[in-house]
């Protein structure tokens, strides 16, 4: 079942990396009634304000791409903020959607919901099978609560609420702040600045040995719209690229694309994090969806966006 072109679709977090990609994809598919609110226009931490918004706007479909996000440093130093704000935002959006009679809702989680030592590639049934990675467990606990909330509202009220778990994302509108960003945008910025200054070396954290998987934001957006139209199950579903590479290979790829001629130095006194994080996306692939943007092509597009936003 497709979404009608004139259906009212609310994208929560439409200014962020993922939300803005979903917004672009819906526009490209000819949807005419998109609803977005900035933080100044609607405080998602305010339950009454969210309820009022739902009552006034009456969306048919809701994509929950709003979240308080950050890297290891941010998660580690602000555990209360990460837990409280993410729980509050998703509680208000999910419960509000039920009260307002929303036709269907898609909640977006994160790959950090999986136990630290879960078998690779990560399968959906590994959830809650072991302890979480301590540095981002606050964020993970909130996301797990969101998945469980969608399942509970499905069971008790028959709500068609589904959840998808994306792998590491990158692309237009990413966060390039070196304190709070994830590995790929941080590398883009590091190599760009080193090239601009004419540095001889760039120092990267760890050994470069860990393996990571990356998905371009517009591919995730296509997957989200695909799932909204083709998936209705209590079990959440993984959205990944299907293969991974070492951080060392990633750094070399970014270096070549940006054109930095110097050396990469690995600071092995810094932590590596989880040795590997690859999602098993076979359930999604079996439904007929596949990513379209290869990593090199995606990094080039992300770098163009970085230069446009931060000046060459």
Secondary structure, 3 states (H helix, E strand, C coil): CCCCCCCEEEEECCCCHHHHHHHHHHHHCCCCEEECCCCCCCCCCCHHHHHHHHHHHCCCEEEECCCCCCCHHHHHHCHHHHHHHHHHHHHHHHHHHHHCCCCEEEEECCHHHCCCCCCCCECHHHCCCCCCCHHHHHHHHHHHHHHHHHHHHHHHHCCCEEEEEECEEECCCCCCCCCCCCHHHHHHHHHHHHHHHCCCEEEEECCCCCEECEEEHHHHHHHHHHHHHHCCCCCCEEECCCCCEEHHHHHHHHHHHHCCCCEEEEECCCCCCCCEECECCHHHHHCCCCCCCCHHHHHHHHHHHHHHHHCC
